[in-house]
């Protein structure tokens, strides 16, 4: 096809640039310039894996009468971002017991009457 898809280290190191757009104590925004999309995606995945975040890991469903399966609901809850500073918590290792220093516990109680839509927000947690 006449397209060179090979990666060459010398070409990459000569052309690749990182420009910091914004930097403060909590955030950094930067542009990676002259980089292949696959390599940029690799950087994105590394950053997601290495930056500490809090997420829902275990879900106990006590009384649910909706159509959605428990596993699907639990998975969707795990995708909800939790706005908390992870530096305030200790890492929970394999042998640790959950406590207030390494775990957030919350309870969600909502009810939807038949025929009316229900919008659930942070006031229900």
C-alpha positions, 0 to 999 in steps of 0.5 A: 500500500506504500504506507510505512506502519513500522515504528522507528525509535529515532523518528519517534524520539525526534518528533514526539513532544509533550506540551503541558497545557495546565498543571496544578496540585490536583490536575494535569492536562497535556498534549502528546504531539506526533504520536500514533493513536495506538501508543497514545491509547497505551499511555491512556491505559497506563495512566488509568491503571496507575492513578489511584481512584475509588470505585464500587467493588462489592454490591449487596442487593437486598430487595430489588423488584426491577427487570434489570439483572443484579449483575448488570446493576452491580456492574453499572454501579461500579462505573459510577465515579466516586468523588473522593480524594483517594489520598485520604484512604489506605490501600486495601490489600488482600489480607486487610479487613475493611474498615473506615480507613480503607473502605467507603460504605453507603446505602442506596434506598429508592422506590419508584411508584408504578407509572412514574419515572424515578430520577435518583441522585446523590440525595438518595445515598 
